[in-house]
Amino acid sequence: MDKTGLIHIYTGDGKGKTTAAVGLATRALGSGLKVCYCSFHKRPEKYGYTEMDSLRKLGATVYNFAKGHPHLDKSIDGNVIKQETYEAVDFLKELLKKSRFDVLIMDEILISVRDAYLDEASLINFIQNKPADTELVLTGRGATENVMQLADYITFCKKMKHPYDKGILSRAGIEY
């Protein structure tokens, strides 16, 4: 692999951000690269560990941080999610000092910034201080202009049409 670790952003209101990141992880693993996949605000115990299990089986290191989101589940304390998000970013900083990864995916981290569970400056600091040879993938709706300025790739997933608009609920294996 070229030792330049670039920055990818998958953002927008459309389907496919996590799917694109997982696809990139699969490609990287298939090429013998070391991948760390981290999700934020997901509830795999509720919706299934589908992509997490698949990536583990392929050899990725997988973490799930700040489980859930108060906008989707009113029983979740936003202050707890905020604390867990900051702790996760600190954990990942330390992990990258000890372990070398070719690819680090922070799935839905952009939601953390959008919804004030992580301040933009903390994410920018993380991006600017990542190992130079680690490819960094950030996903989630609402990427900020300042974060996007640091990116080498930006993919904007735009919803044009979605079955949910016709009352069709999320389906296992397709939406989650």
C-alpha positions as CSV (number, residue, x, y, z in Angstrom):
1,M,0.0,0.0,0.0
2,D,1.1,3.6,-0.7
3,K,2.1,4.9,2.7
4,T,0.1,8.1,2.4
5,G,-3.0,7.8,4.6
6,L,-5.7,9.8,3.0
7,I,-9.0,11.0,4.6
8,H,-12.4,9.9,3.3
9,I,-15.8,11.3,4.1
10,Y,-19.1,9.6,3.4
11,T,-21.9,12.1,4.3
12,G,-25.4,13.2,3.2
13,D,-29.0,12.2,3.8
14,G,-29.0,9.2,1.6
15,K,-28.5,5.5,2.1
16,G,-25.1,4.0,1.6
17,K,-22.6,5.8,3.9
18,T,-21.9,2.8,6.2
19,T,-22.2,0.4,3.2
20,A,-19.5,2.3,1.4
21,A,-17.2,2.3,4.4
22,V,-17.7,-1.5,5.0
23,G,-17.1,-2.1,1.3
24,L,-13.8,-0.2,1.5
25,A,-12.9,-2.2,4.6
26,T,-13.7,-5.5,2.8
27,R,-11.5,-4.4,-0.1
28,A,-8.7,-3.4,2.2
29,L,-8.9,-6.7,4.2
30,G,-8.9,-8.7,0.9
31,S,-5.6,-6.9,0.0
32,G,-4.0,-7.9,3.3
33,L,-4.4,-4.5,5.0
34,K,-5.0,-4.1,8.7
35,V,-8.4,-2.6,9.4
36,C,-10.1,-1.1,12.5
37,Y,-13.8,-0.5,12.2
38,C,-15.4,1.6,14.9
39,S,-19.1,2.5,15.0
40,F,-20.8,5.3,17.0
41,H,-24.4,5.6,18.0
42,K,-25.4,2.1,16.8
43,R,-27.3,-0.5,18.8
44,P,-26.1,-3.8,17.4
45,E,-27.7,-5.7,20.3
46,K,-31.0,-4.4,19.0
47,Y,-30.5,-4.5,15.3
48,G,-27.9,-7.1,14.9
49,Y,-24.1,-7.2,14.5
50,T,-24.3,-7.8,10.8
51,E,-21.5,-5.7,9.4
52,M,-19.5,-5.9,12.6
53,D,-19.6,-9.8,12.6
54,S,-18.7,-9.9,8.9
55,L,-15.7,-7.6,9.3
56,R,-14.5,-9.6,12.4
57,K,-14.7,-12.8,10.4
58,L,-12.6,-11.2,7.7
59,G,-10.0,-10.1,10.3
60,A,-10.9,-6.5,11.2
61,T,-10.6,-5.2,14.7
62,V,-14.1,-4.0,15.6
63,Y,-15.3,-1.6,18.3
64,N,-18.8,-0.1,19.1
65,F,-18.9,3.1,21.0
66,A,-21.6,5.4,22.4
67,K,-24.3,2.9,21.8
68,G,-27.5,4.4,20.6
69,H,-28.7,8.0,20.1
70,P,-31.0,10.0,22.3
71,H,-33.0,11.3,19.3
72,L,-34.0,7.7,18.5
73,D,-34.3,6.4,22.0
74,K,-35.5,8.8,24.7
75,S,-34.3,6.5,27.5
76,I,-30.6,7.2,26.5
77,D,-29.0,10.0,28.4
78,G,-27.2,12.4,26.0
79,N,-24.7,13.3,28.7
80,V,-23.6,9.7,28.9
81,I,-23.4,9.4,25.1
82,K,-21.3,12.6,25.1
83,Q,-18.9,11.2,27.7
84,E,-18.6,7.9,25.9
85,T,-17.9,9.6,22.6
86,Y,-15.0,11.6,24.1
87,E,-13.7,8.5,25.8
88,A,-13.8,6.6,22.5
89,V,-11.9,9.3,20.7
90,D,-9.2,9.3,23.5
91,F,-9.2,5.4,23.4
92,L,-8.6,5.5,19.6
93,K,-5.8,8.1,20.0
94,E,-4.0,5.7,22.4
95,L,-4.8,2.7,20.2
96,L,-3.2,4.3,17.2
97,K,0.0,4.9,19.3
98,K,0.2,1.2,20.2
99,S,-1.2,-0.5,17.1
100,R,-0.7,0.1,13.5
101,F,-3.7,0.1,11.2
102,D,-3.7,0.7,7.5
103,V,-7.4,1.8,7.6
104,L,-9.4,3.3,10.5
105,I,-13.2,3.7,10.0
106,M,-15.1,5.9,12.4
107,D,-18.7,5.1,11.3
108,E,-21.2,7.8,12.2
109,I,-18.6,10.0,14.0
110,L,-19.9,12.9,12.0
111,I,-23.3,12.5,13.7
112,S,-21.4,13.0,17.0
113,V,-20.2,16.3,15.9
114,R,-23.5,17.3,14.2
115,D,-25.4,16.6,17.4
116,A,-22.8,18.1,19.8
117,Y,-21.7,14.8,21.4
118,L,-18.2,15.7,20.2
119,D,-16.9,19.2,19.4
120,E,-15.7,19.8,15.9
121,A,-12.2,20.9,17.2
122,S,-11.7,17.5,18.9
123,L,-12.4,15.6,15.6
124,I,-10.2,18.0,13.7
125,N,-7.4,17.4,16.2
126,F,-7.9,13.7,15.8
127,I,-7.7,13.9,12.0
128,Q,-4.6,16.2,12.1
129,N,-2.8,13.9,14.5
130,K,-3.6,10.5,13.1
131,P,-0.6,8.5,11.9
132,A,0.4,9.8,8.4
133,D,0.1,6.3,6.9
134,T,-3.3,5.5,8.3
135,E,-6.2,5.8,5.9
136,L,-9.1,7.5,7.8
137,V,-12.8,7.0,6.9
138,L,-15.4,9.2,8.6
139,T,-19.1,8.6,8.0
140,G,-22.4,10.2,9.0
141,R,-24.8,13.0,8.1
142,G,-23.9,16.6,8.5
143,A,-20.1,16.7,7.8
144,T,-19.0,20.3,8.7
145,E,-17.2,22.5,6.2
146,N,-14.0,22.6,8.4
147,V,-13.9,18.8,8.6
148,M,-14.5,18.5,4.8
149,Q,-11.6,20.9,4.1
150,L,-9.3,18.2,5.6
151,A,-10.6,15.4,3.4
152,D,-9.1,14.0,0.3
153,Y,-12.3,12.2,-0.7
154,I,-15.8,13.4,-0.1
155,T,-18.8,11.3,-1.2
156,F,-22.2,12.9,-0.7
157,C,-25.0,10.3,-0.6
158,K,-28.2,12.1,-1.5
159,K,-31.6,10.6,-0.9
160,M,-33.7,10.8,-4.1
161,K,-36.2,8.2,-3.1
162,H,-36.5,5.8,-0.2
163,P,-39.1,3.0,0.6
164,Y,-39.5,4.6,4.1
165,D,-41.4,7.4,2.4
166,K,-44.0,4.9,1.3
167,G,-44.2,3.4,4.8
168,I,-41.9,0.5,4.2
169,L,-39.8,-0.1,7.4
170,S,-36.1,-0.9,7.6
171,R,-35.3,-4.5,6.6
172,A,-32.7,-6.8,8.0
173,G,-29.7,-7.3,5.7
174,I,-30.7,-4.3,3.6
175,E,-30.9,-1.2,5.8
176,Y,-29.3,-2.7,8.8
